[in-house]
């Protein structure tokens, strides 16, 4: 078995690649620190113990000890195969790779091909170590042109004896034919020949495309200044005298031979670099100090739709394809960033911009620019870019999904609440009045339960279309719950508000839903709340409209009720304060309870024999001795009748009364105690804890976690902390600080509900999370909705390219599980796997690979 030294500072990469290569038949010795690797290689250089090296190139070249790179290029280790792995291909890496023999390059996005690349590299024969041996294998080829047979015989013998490979020609035309047909390095030409003198032959040879790398040398018996001047002017590099000593002739030809060998070496290096550039999937191009393109790789031509390299070389990028601005407002032009790299040496890393294809269509790219320095002189810049069109399309789709309801394609609650907040702020500086209509369908549950969810979904879609017909252009309509809708009416006449709401109610009253030949009446109750300069907040307006709708239902349904602050404030206060008092009492009397939902590795599940009944799969996994599992901690409230109350009933009040931090603290204390108790009994489980937005910037919660882990002597790696995407984006700095603090301790982090907020994949690079949990809205219908399937596939691919694992939530049936497996999802959880558990099962589970 071949022994590989693997140098990698990132533990996740190190563990994953070591495991894969070990399964692939390699013996892998993994080292974390570059300095340790340098010392190890230095100690075994004389008696090498490794068949090859994998070097994971640091993100910052300055963090790599120069001694390691120098050691790998030393004569002792020059023949050792080295596979360089990095997340991107830039000039520094390519320069080092191309400057060393037996060296290959692989992008981290292609890490699963490491074994194949390694075998190919190890199987390749070692190149000759020194140039002299190359010359013995491939001698300098000379074409000797002389009309004298005697001279041809004499010089042929002399040159052949000195190691040259010699062919002869008796005249100019024969020589031209030989140059066109053969491969020569030097043409040695007698100056005085019948029919064509040496200077004319030199000119004609130099004009041939096949002679680009030829060195012409004239040979004469006449020591005349005009002869030598004519030969040199024609393009000869040297003039030799026939009557010179053999040693001098060979010495002067030796100088030219060294030029030949140097030219060969340079061409080989150029071909090698061109081969590497051609194999890189990203576009790469270079510019000189005048901002003119000096080269482009094949990927650049392919991505931009350019036919030939000659169409762009010598032109400025801004004239050809680099004409766009970045995506963000006020972004610096790409041309300006390129100019800075050329003029000041300032690099630009991984910024998004737009190029223009040859057909005029825009192209979204991610671009990096590095200054190009040769022997200490700035010679231009090198740019590398990749097509991110698919990623940008997915981000746009996710933005739409984040602001819209998938079923009805109306705006969703999140977007509507943000718009309502903006309207409340606007009206504080205005004398206008707006209104919020809270619409609740009266008979939806009956129809949904009687004729099925499919019919219920169709009803909601038809109702949405009916409601849209009554909107003005300035109004907003959103679906904010299962059968609840909200309408924001901008700038309305207070005297006509009730009449406007009644028009919506009458529309619902007059609408009839038809299914399978039967007709169903659909009514709605509407609560109305006014918005003016005195309105306190969007939450107040929504609560007022909700309360008004509640009163309308209490009047017998199919009613409209206008919120009256003076008569209904006490009722609203009683409802909210009732929950607030109840939650405070629960916190004081320990009336909350934990539940646990398993997060199971896809590799643990046998997709060929999936049961139909939810929960049965979990029973089979327990029986089979499941190993790779994590448990998400959930919270319940014990009611006075001992029934458990789900979080959806009390969390909104907890958020309004700023109780979430106290609830989080209770959950943390209870979960860490449970984890410690299980570990003491030998049940080595791992837990995932959810943190709210109120806790993510709380020093008290941070201390509670740190203290609890220390007091219970827990391994931080047994704890996964989850924050929602919207919380992480809205409090990005606080989230980064909190995540870094807990990751420094050894905990792991997951980004929950990904796809539900307004983030882009670019922001993932700035959130050091280990896991992405896809929002359930993309999972529920994945078995039937091609768009959801495509979105999940893209999420998985991009997350994996960033080195993050994927968890799919809300898995509710076997077919969804199969689709998720095909997408490459790593872990799953949901009702189909098992409903939430009241207690942790007793298992000896100690090697979950969800994190670490």
Protein Blocks (a to p, Z undefined) as FASTA:
>chain_A
ZZdddddfblklmmmmmmmmmmnopacdddfblklmmmmmmmmmmmccbfbdcddddfbl
klpcfklmmmmmpmklmmpccddddfbdcfklmmmmmmpghiacddfklmmmmmmmmmmm
mmpccddfbfklmmmmmccddddddfbfklmmmmmmmmmmnopacdddfbfklmmmmmmm
mccfbdcddfbaghiafklmmmmmmmpmklmmpccddddfbdcfklmmmmmmnopabdcd
fkbcfklmmmmmmmmmmmmmmmmmmmmmmmmmmmmmmmpmbdcddddfkopafbdcfklm
mmnopabfklmgopafklmmmmcccfbehiacfklmmmmmmmnopacehiadddddfkop
acddddddddddeehiafbdcdddddfklmmmmmmmmmmmmmpcfklopacfklmmmmmm
mmmmmmmmccbdcdddddddfklmmmmmmnojklmmmmmmmmmmmmmmmpcfkbccddfb
fklccdddehiafklmmmmmmmmmmmmmmpccdeehiacddddddddddddfklfbfklm
mmmmmmmmmmmmmnngjiacdddfklmmmmmmmmmmmmmmmmmmmmmnopaccddddddd
fklpcfklccfbghklmmmmmmnopabdcdddddddddfkopacdfklmmmmmmmnopmm
mmmmmmmmmmmmmmmmmmmnopacdddddddfklmmgfklmmmmmmmmmmnopafklpcc
dddfklmmmmmmlmmmmmmmmmmnopacddehihjamcdfklmmmmccfbdcddfklmmm
mmmmmklmmmmmmmmmmmmmnopacddehiabfklmmmmmmnopabdcdjkloccdfbdc
ddddfbbckgZZ
